[in-house]
Amino acid sequence: MRDSGTQPDGDDAKRSQQAKRADQAKQARDGESTENGRGGGKATKATKATKAGTTGQAGKSTKAEGAGGTGTAGSGGASQEPPVPPVVPGRWRDARSLRRIRRVAGVLAVLSVVVLATAGTLRATVLSTGFYQGVLDKERAYDRLYDEVLVDPGAQPVTRSLLARLPVPEPVVTANLKTVLPPATVRELTDSQIAALLGYLRGDADALDLSVDLTPVLANLNDLAQVYLGGLVSGGEKRTEADLNAALTRMDTALDDVAAGRQPDLPRVKLSDGEAKKATQLLLSSVPESEREELRPQIRGSLAVGDVATALAAAGPHLPGSTAGTGGDTAREDLIKITDGGAWNVAEDLQDSGMDTGALKSARDVTHITLGLVQTLAAVVGVLAVALLWLLGPRARIRRLRGLGALLTVGGALTGLIFLAIRWRADAWLWTPPASWPTSLANLVTDLERTGVRSLASAGLLAALVPLVSGLALFGFAVVWQRRAAGRKLTQRTRRVALGGIGAVVTTTIVLGPTLLPTVAQGSKRVYCNGSAELCDLRYDEAAYLATHNSMSSTADRFISPLQDGDITTQLDNGARALLLDTHTWERGDEVTKRLKLSDFGPGTQRRISGIVDRTGPVKPGLWLCHAVCRAGAVPLVETLSEVGDWLDEHPGEVLTLILQDGVSGERTAKAFREAGVERLLHTPDADPGAEWPTLGEMVEDDKRLVVFAENGDGPEPWYRNYYRYGMETPYDFSNPGEMSCVPNRGGRDKRLFLLNHFITHGGGSRIDAEEVNAENYVRERVRRCETERDSPVNFVAVDFANLGDARSAVDAINADRAS
């Protein structure tokens, strides 16, 4: 009997699965506990031995007891109850009703994966600001707006309205449009419309309200006259010599042309002091008397150096009844009337033009429902389905895990098929613009639609990969686990911890993965650096910047012999990202001649200006931005820096450089920056000029976006460094375009920063030469040549009259090449 009592322990050792071993051990313990009951104990053990297929004494005992009939050994009167069939552990899981529940839970889990992946994709695309900005960038929408749409003959009614219907020559139309509608303003207006659209799609607003606030546009129109006139009269400088009387006659005619917005025919004259005075009287005679004295020095100074174009550009905005002078006012009045007080309801005009906005309403219904009740319900159902499948699944946990992996795989595959179908049918779902739209605008809208749908499909496919890859990984893991488990034993605790952790991963993958991954891939609101998301990856010393030479010396601020037309804010709006400024204190009367000798004015210009400026006027205290002589034109330093700081605050993605021809000490300059409140924006260069600069993106993220250099000084503040320790330049005293070279000048060679002086100076700035050398192809060719000769990328392209030609487009193209 000792052998039959120990036999079950030997059987247990042969079983491979832990659950069966536990059941067998329990039965063995039960048998041992009844061994003293003789017949009953023997019968139980014998039964076990028989089921196990064993032989020996236990088998014989079974047969003997079977022949004995009823009762126990030694007692024949008592009847025996029929034996209870043994319960097989885990068989309840195979019940038909539970199998149906598992099938339903599996279907619900798959549907939850599909719904959550779709909802996550919608949240990361059609409900994400970054999605729309990404589509606009991919299609170069802002560049195409200026380069294709607004210069399209079919768009002339719009562009002429923005430009007060002036007969703008085509070569300068783009520059003037950027004055009225700067790219930064367009981007801001676009972002506000995206925000309104997202509010509608989310269900925050019951109606689609795309109302554009044109206040920034109306404000920009104030600068239109000066910039427009600068371009208008520049082409008139290709003229013939004329004596004084002929010149006066032609100037009188030119005034009429300017007043009517026509390009004037200008004479080329060399005027004596007396003749310049007489010509000044002629031009001022058409200006209101209250404004004559303020304009007199500027006009006379321009005529004294033979710059008839600048004199007309200065007088033009003040001519009574002038289309040129009142163009900004006329355009403002027209826009206010058209837009009902300056607010433009885009949605109404789109509907009137034939655009079907019903698709947006349908999209709103889908997004509002999907991202509300449906997404929440899918998340809850998904968690419950996973829990049921885990609790009611096969007794072997590894088989349950394999089943969940299969469900994830199926859900991911179905999601992928849905978005593949969307991508395949994208072109069939595009809205067709009305035939009345300009071709360039229709093409842009179609391209944006197509890119948007394809980006949506790509994000959906990415979301589908989460459950698909996770499911395949879990399925493969389960298969490998089962094979390895056959050859080794794991403790109960190890199995619980491992499988429990994997179960948590599965649940997270189903509920959160499809929602979060598209968002991460698509990104939040994109960061722009100097107008482009791609430029954020360029280091400061790798990017190119349009620089304005003598930025403060403008027609708008009434400088004698100006070198720019728009003021500094207008230059920034038009794309300047580096300003070359001269800081000074107001000179005494006896210092005028000395200052002029140190300036870059030609001898003739110095003599003329010296005879024009008022030497007896009082000295004005404070620090000023002047072109050598503050009496020939000046703007206050602190006030200008404050305006620059305000502009940077309004344009948080822009990086700006100031290169100061420092006529005042570093201590006084630093104090001016503190008083202007812009110290918080100042970037401190590395003390080692050879060290790498941060990327534009890092400077934007840190909000240290203002770099300041001095031509002469160095410090004392760590942010105020000598430019020529960090950078180099070309010569700057070219008298005609043919002399432009790339030879080293100040700063020597092999510096990280490279300033290209790209302007002509002979007795002052030259409009006619500026229009030639500022042409896009001319700028790009010289940049390429100098980069080859100097083996260094050009960073700052400094130009006169930045509104002439298209130097900005050249710099944008250079940056696009570098970013790619």
ABEGO torsion letter per residue (X at the ends): XAAAAAAAAAAAAABABAAAAAAAAAAAAAAAAAAAAGAAAAAAAAAAAAAAGBBEAAAAAAAAAAAAEBEBBGBAABBBBBBBBBBBBGAAAABAAAAAAAAAAAAAAAAAAAAAAAAAAAAABAABAAAAAAAAAAAGAAAAAAAAAAABAAAAAAAAAAAGGBBBBAAAAAAAAAAABBAAAAAAAAAAAAAAAAAAAAGABABBBBBBBAAAAAAAAAAAAAAAAAAAAAAAABBBBBBAAAAAAAAAAAAAAAAAGBBBBBBBBBBBAAAAAAAAAAAAAABBAAAAAAAAAAAAAAAAAGBAAAAAAAAAAABBGBAAAAAAAAAAAAAAAAAGGGBBBAAAAAAAAGBBAAAAAAAAAAAAAAABAAAAAAAAAAAAAAAAAAAABBABAAAAAAAAAAAAAAAAAAAAAAAAAAAAAAAAABBBBBAABBAAAAAAAAAAAAAAAAAAAAAAAAAAAAAAAAAAAAAAAAAAAAAAAAABBBBAAAAAAAAAAAAAAAAAAAAAAAAAAAAAAAEBBBBBBGGBAAAAABBAAABBBBBBBGAABBAAAGBBGBABABBAAAAAAAGBABBBBBBBBBBBAAAAAAAAAABABBAAAAAAAAAABBAABBBBBEBBBBBGBAAAEBBBAAAAAAAAAAAAAABAABBBBBBBBBABBAAAAAAAAAAAGAAAABBBBBABAABBBBBAAAAAAAGBABBBBBAABBOABAABBBAAAABBBBBAABABAAABBABBBBGEBGBABBBBBBBBBBGEBBAAAAAAAABAAAAAAAAAAAAAAAGBBBABBBBBGAABEBAAAAAAAAAAAAAX
